[in-house]
Amino acid sequence: ESTRAFQHAQPRQYPLTSIELKHTSMGDQKSNLQLMSELTMGDLKLKNRVVLAPLTRARCTPTKDPYDKLNKIPNDIMGDYYEQRASGGLLITEATAISQAGCGWLNAPWAVTEEQMAGWKKIVDRVHKKNGVIFLQLWHMGRQSHTSFHPDTKEIVSASAIAVGSGQASTAFGTKADYEKPRALTTEEVKKTVQDFKACAARAKAAGFDGVEIHSANGYLVDQFFQSCSNKRTDKYGGSMENRVRFLVEIIEAIKEVYPASRIGFRLSPNGAYGGMGSEDNVEMFQFIAKTVEKYGLAYMHLMDGLGFGYHGKCRVVTATDMRKHFSGPIIANVGLTKDMAEGMIRSGAVDLAAFGRLYISNPDLPERFENNWPLAEPAAYETWWKPTGAKGYTDFPTYTPPKEETKA
């Protein structure tokens, strides 16, 4: 937690990635938060450093038939959700399936078919009309999926044939079932999956997304390749740290043929236990990942350094300060942040942006509330986080209306 101390250090300079730190001047009624200062990320200018965290909300239209294509198409209510939150510097969409093989969450969106991409384009257009910047999060669930989502193949896949150790998977029928043993992808199948990521990125670009985030965290497929607890391969994708990061490297290099590197972000969760993850060598492995991808000049590293999502305890905590030693590009901090914690981390130079999830659910105008020191709304009820409750607990949170004396110049 030392990196979250409120330190008044000079903003860190990033000559390798041409990050420009600019401070917006605010009136007497507003705070002077660095969290609210502009950031130039590659050729994108972010109006502040508040990031909408990618949150699985499962708000595609529910259907009686789990295999109905309608429950995978982004809809108008999702457009409302993202448009409401477009005052953030960067919006990262909910995790979105890149392929049939990569899916595994009922009512979560896909980015595969023309209909799905048409739904996404409507959302992107609405965000852009609000002067927002939005990245699509590319998702392959790997062994966390369930065979009910894959009626044709009747199998799930991973780096190795190792099931998640405990807990239950969500099924296509809205129920829970024990995690299943996956089949290890062949070397050729890994290469094909790289192309699936690339193809999805191309569809995202055609739909107008400003960039993409590779979901390489939370025990999903790319993370399954990183970690020694889930990767026991003996080919070029397993064993050494260099081999275990190869899958991510190949995905980055493939997507670079679609987007410039400055429009490609990636997400890491070195401390998380979700999905049966956690390895004794994570301190070394995740710093190695940072060193390896440093040369690409990527948009950002989205680091789940907080412990609120579950800590595996297999090694010491990996901090943003650890990763900063090896990665000179923008770093987004995430998990359990408050305004003050985020401000302290940005002022320390450990990170450049801060992602908010739970706070952003019930505060669609979160940046304005931060900037003006307005009170935050009560947290959203847990049952509305990712269940198909429609607008309830999703788009029905009001923006803050200050008392008249607060609005006076």
C-alpha positions in Angstrom: 0.0 0.0 0.0 3.0 2.3 0.2 2.5 3.4 -3.4 -0.9 4.8 -2.4 0.7 7.3 0.0 -0.1 10.9 -0.9 3.3 11.9 -2.3 3.9 15.3 -3.9 6.5 14.1 -6.4 7.0 15.7 -9.8 5.0 13.9 -12.6 7.1 11.2 -14.2 8.3 11.9 -17.7 8.0 9.2 -20.4 10.4 10.0 -23.3 9.9 6.5 -24.9 6.2 6.9 -25.4 5.8 10.7 -25.7 3.4 11.0 -22.8 2.6 14.6 -22.2 1.4 15.6 -18.7 -0.8 18.6 -18.8 -2.6 20.3 -15.9 -6.1 21.8 -16.4 -6.7 25.0 -14.5 -9.8 24.8 -12.4 -11.8 27.5 -10.8 -12.2 28.2 -7.1 -15.2 25.9 -6.9 -13.2 23.0 -8.2 -10.3 20.9 -6.9 -6.8 20.8 -8.4 -6.7 17.0 -8.7 -4.1 15.6 -11.0 -6.7 12.9 -11.5 -8.6 15.5 -13.5 -5.7 16.6 -15.6 -5.4 15.8 -19.3 -3.2 13.0 -20.6 -2.0 12.6 -24.2 -1.7 8.8 -24.9 -0.1 8.3 -28.2 -2.2 10.4 -30.6 -5.2 10.4 -28.2 -5.9 13.2 -25.9 -7.7 12.1 -22.7 -9.7 14.8 -21.0 -8.9 13.4 -17.5 -7.3 10.3 -15.9 -10.5 8.7 -14.7 -11.1 5.3 -16.4 -14.3 3.4 -16.6 -13.2 -0.1 -15.6 -14.4 -3.0 -17.8 -17.3 -4.5 -15.9 -19.3 -7.6 -17.0 -22.9 -6.4 -16.6 -24.7 -9.0 -18.7 -27.2 -6.6 -20.2 -27.6 -8.0 -23.7 -31.3 -8.8 -24.3 -32.2 -12.0 -22.3 -33.8 -14.8 -24.3 -35.5 -18.1 -23.3 -33.2 -20.0 -25.7 -29.6 -19.5 -24.5 -28.4 -20.1 -28.0 -30.5 -17.3 -29.4 -28.2 -14.8 -31.2 -30.1 -11.8 -29.6 -28.5 -12.4 -26.2 -25.1 -11.7 -27.6 -25.8 -8.4 -29.5 -25.0 -5.0 -27.8 -28.3 -3.1 -27.4 -29.6 0.4 -26.8 -29.6 0.2 -23.0 -25.9 -0.6 -23.1 -25.5 2.5 -25.2 -27.3 4.5 -22.5 -24.8 3.1 -19.9 -21.6 4.0 -21.8 -23.0 7.4 -23.0 -23.8 8.3 -19.4 -20.2 7.7 -18.3 -18.5 9.3 -21.3 -17.1 12.2 -19.2 -14.3 9.8 -18.1 -11.0 10.1 -19.8 -11.1 6.5 -21.1 -14.0 4.0 -21.2 -13.0 0.3 -21.4 -15.9 -1.9 -22.4 -17.0 -5.0 -20.6 -15.2 -8.1 -21.6 -16.4 -9.1 -25.0 -16.0 -12.5 -26.6 -13.7 -12.6 -29.6 -15.0 -15.9 -30.9 -17.4 -18.8 -30.3 -14.5 -20.7 -28.6 -13.8 -17.7 -26.3 -17.3 -17.2 -25.0 -18.7 -18.3 -21.7 -21.0 -15.8 -20.0 -24.7 -15.6 -20.5 -26.0 -12.2 -21.9 -22.5 -10.9 -22.3 -21.7 -9.3 -25.7 -19.7 -10.8 -28.5 -17.8 -9.0 -31.2 -18.0 -11.6 -33.9 -20.9 -11.1 -36.3 -22.1 -8.2 -38.4 -25.1 -7.7 -36.2 -23.0 -7.7 -33.0 -20.6 -5.1 -34.5 -23.6 -3.0 -35.7 -24.7 -2.9 -32.1 -21.3 -1.9 -30.9 -21.0 0.8 -33.6 -24.1 2.5 -32.3 -22.6 2.6 -28.8 -19.2 3.9 -30.1 -21.0 6.7 -32.0 -22.9 7.8 -28.9 -19.7 7.9 -26.9 -17.9 9.9 -29.5 -20.7 12.4 -29.7 -20.0 13.0 -26.0 -16.3 13.6 -26.8 -15.4 10.2 -25.2 -12.7 7.7 -25.9 -13.6 4.0 -25.9 -11.6 0.8 -26.1 -13.0 -2.7 -26.7 -11.8 -5.3 -24.2 -11.0 -8.6 -26.1 -11.9 -11.7 -24.1 -11.2 -15.4 -24.4 -12.3 -17.2 -21.2 -10.4 -20.4 -21.8 -10.9 -22.9 -19.0 -13.3 -20.6 -17.1 -16.0 -21.3 -19.8 -18.3 -24.3 -19.7 -19.1 -26.8 -22.4 -22.8 -25.8 -22.4 -21.6 -22.7 -24.3 -20.0 -24.9 -26.9 -22.6 -27.4 -28.1 -20.7 -28.1 -31.4 -17.3 -29.0 -29.9 -18.5 -29.9 -26.4 -15.2 -28.8 -25.0 -13.3 -26.0 -23.4 -9.7 -25.2 -23.9 -6.7 -23.8 -22.0 -2.9 -23.7 -22.0 -2.9 -27.1 -20.3 -5.4 -29.8 -19.3 -5.8 -28.4 -15.8 -9.2 -27.5 -14.4 -9.8 -24.5 -12.1 -9.2 -25.9 -8.7 -12.3 -24.8 -6.8 -15.5 -22.9 -7.4 -18.1 -23.2 -10.2 -18.5 -22.1 -13.7 -21.5 -20.3 -15.1 -23.5 -22.3 -17.7 -25.4 -21.2 -20.8 -28.6 -22.0 -18.9 -28.0 -19.4 -16.2 -27.1 -22.1 -13.6 -23.8 -23.1 -11.9 -21.8 -26.2 -12.5 -18.4 -27.5 -11.3 -15.5 -26.4 -13.4 -14.6 -28.9 -16.1 -11.2 -30.1 -17.3 -10.1 -28.2 -20.4 -8.3 -29.6 -23.4 -4.9 -28.1 -24.0 -4.7 -26.1 -27.2 -2.3 -27.6 -29.8 0.5 -25.4 -31.0 -1.3 -24.7 -34.2 -4.5 -23.9 -32.4 -2.6 -21.3 -30.3 -1.6 -19.6 -33.5 -5.2 -19.7 -34.8 -6.3 -18.1 -31.5 -3.8 -15.3 -32.1 -5.5 -14.7 -35.4 -8.9 -14.7 -33.7 -7.7 -11.8 -31.5 -6.4 -10.0 -34.6 -9.7 -10.5 -36.5 -11.7 -9.2 -33.6 -9.5 -6.1 -33.4 -10.1 -5.5 -37.1 -13.9 -5.7 -36.5 -13.4 -3.3 -33.5 -11.6 -0.8 -35.7 -14.3 -1.0 -38.4 -16.9 -0.2 -35.7 -15.0 2.9 -34.7 -13.4 1.9 -31.5 -10.5 4.1 -30.5 -8.4 1.0 -29.5 -8.5 -2.4 -27.9 -7.5 -3.9 -24.6 -6.2 -7.4 -24.5 -7.8 -9.1 -21.5 -4.8 -11.0 -20.2 -5.9 -11.0 -16.5 -8.3 -12.6 -14.1 -7.4 -16.2 -15.0 -8.7 -16.0 -18.5 -6.9 -17.6 -21.5 -3.9 -15.3 -21.8 -3.3 -15.4 -18.0 -3.6 -19.2 -18.2 -0.6 -19.1 -20.4 1.4 -16.7 -18.2 1.1 -18.5 -14.9 3.1 -21.6 -13.9 0.1 -23.0 -12.0 -2.0 -23.4 -15.2 0.7 -23.7 -17.9 2.6 -27.0 -18.0 3.2 -27.0 -21.7 6.4 -28.4 -23.2 6.2 -26.6 -26.6 7.3 -23.0 -27.3 4.4 -21.6 -25.3 5.3 -23.3 -22.0 8.2 -23.7 -19.5 10.4 -20.6 -19.5 9.1 -17.1 -18.8 9.9 -16.2 -22.3 7.8 -19.0 -23.6 4.9 -18.2 -21.3 4.7 -14.6 -22.5 4.9 -15.6 -26.2 1.2 -15.9 -26.6 0.7 -12.3 -25.5 3.6 -11.1 -27.7 2.1 -12.8 -30.7 -1.3 -11.3 -30.1 0.3 -7.8 -29.8 2.3 -8.2 -32.9 -0.8 -9.5 -34.8 -3.0 -6.6 -33.6 -0.3 -4.1 -34.5 -1.2 -4.9 -38.1 -4.6 -3.5 -37.4 -4.1 -0.7 -34.9 -0.9 1.2 -34.1 0.7 0.0 -30.8 -0.4 3.3 -29.1 -4.0 2.1 -29.5 -3.4 -1.3 -27.9 -3.7 -1.8 -24.1 -3.4 -4.9 -22.0 -4.6 -6.0 -18.6 -2.7 -7.9 -15.8 -3.7 -9.3 -12.4 -0.5 -10.6 -10.8 -2.1 -10.8 -7.3 -5.6 -12.1 -8.1 -6.9 -15.5 -7.1 -10.0 -15.3 -9.3 -10.3 -18.3 -11.6 -8.0 -20.5 -9.5 -4.9 -18.4 -10.3 -1.8 -17.5 -8.3 1.7 -18.8 -8.8 4.9 -18.7 -6.6 6.9 -17.1 -9.4 4.4 -14.2 -10.2 6.7 -11.5 -8.9 9.4 -12.5 -11.4 7.0 -13.5 -14.2 4.9 -10.3 -14.3 7.9 -8.0 -14.2 9.3 -10.1 -17.1 6.1 -9.5 -19.0 6.5 -5.7 -18.4 10.1 -5.8 -19.6 9.1 -7.8 -22.7 6.3 -5.6 -23.9 8.1 -2.3 -23.1 9.6 -2.1 -26.5 6.3 -1.9 -28.3 5.2 1.5 -27.0 1.7 0.3 -26.1 -1.2 2.5 -25.1 -1.1 1.4 -21.5 -0.7 -1.4 -18.9 -4.0 -1.9 -17.0 -2.7 -3.3 -13.7 -5.0 -4.8 -11.1 -2.6 -4.2 -8.3 -5.3 -3.9 -5.6 -6.3 -6.9 -3.5 -10.0 -6.4 -3.4 -10.6 -9.0 -6.0 -9.0 -11.8 -3.9 -5.3 -12.3 -3.2 -3.7 -15.7 -3.9 -1.0 -15.4 -1.3 1.5 -17.6 -3.2 4.1 -14.8 -3.3 4.5 -11.2 -2.2 2.2 -8.6 -3.7 3.2 -7.2 -7.1 2.9 -3.4 -7.0 2.6 -0.7 -9.6 6.0 0.5 -8.4 7.4 -2.9 -9.3 6.0 -2.7 -12.8 7.0 1.0 -13.3 10.7 -0.1 -13.1 10.2 -2.0 -16.3 7.4 -0.3 -18.2 7.7 3.4 -19.1 4.3 3.8 -20.7 1.0 4.7 -19.1 -0.1 2.5 -16.2 -3.7 2.3 -15.1 -4.3 1.3 -11.4 -7.4 -0.7 -10.5 -9.3 -2.5 -7.7 -10.8 -0.8 -4.8 -9.5 2.7 -5.4 -10.9 5.8 -3.8 -10.4 9.3 -5.2 -7.7 10.0 -2.6 -5.9 6.7 -3.2 -5.9 7.3 -7.0 -4.7 10.9 -6.6 -1.8 9.7 -4.4 -0.7 7.1 -6.8 -0.8 9.5 -9.7 1.1 12.1 -7.8 3.7 9.5 -6.8 4.5 8.8 -10.4 3.7 5.1 -9.9 0.6 5.3 -12.2 -0.9 7.7 -14.7 -4.6 6.8 -14.7 -7.0 5.2 -12.3 -9.9 2.8 -13.1 -13.1 2.8 -11.1 -15.7 0.0 -11.3 -18.1 -0.1 -8.4 -18.0 3.7 -7.8 -18.8 4.2 -11.5 -21.8 2.0 -11.4 -23.9 4.2 -9.1 -22.1 7.5 -10.1 -22.4 7.9 -13.9 -20.9 11.4 -13.5 -18.0 10.2 -11.3 -15.4 12.6 -12.9 -17.6 15.6 -12.2 -18.2 14.5 -8.6 -14.5 14.1 -8.1 -13.6 17.4 -9.7 -16.2 19.4 -7.7 -15.9 17.4 -4.5 -19.5 16.4 -4.7 -20.8 13.5 -2.5 -20.9 10.0 -4.0 -24.1 8.0 -4.3 -24.7 4.9 -2.3 -23.2 1.7 -3.9 -25.3 -0.3 -6.3 -27.1 -3.4 -4.9 -24.9 -6.5 -5.5 -27.7 -8.4 -7.3 -27.8 -5.7 -10.1 -24.1 -6.0 -10.9 -24.2 -8.7 -13.5 -27.7 -10.1 -13.5 -30.2 -9.2 -16.3 -32.2 -6.6 -14.4 -32.3 -4.2 -17.4 -32.1 -0.6 -16.5 -32.5 -1.3 -12.8 -29.1 -0.8 -11.1 -27.6 -0.1 -14.6 -28.8 3.1 -16.2 -31.2 4.5 -13.5 -28.6 6.3 -11.4 -29.1 10.1 -11.5 -26.3 12.6 -12.0 -25.7 15.0 -9.0 -27.5 18.3 -8.9 -25.7 20.6 -6.5 -27.6 23.0 -4.3 -27.9 26.5 -5.7 -25.3 28.0 -3.5 -22.8 25.4 -4.8 -23.4 26.6 -8.4 -22.7 30.2 -7.8 -19.5 31.6 -9.4 
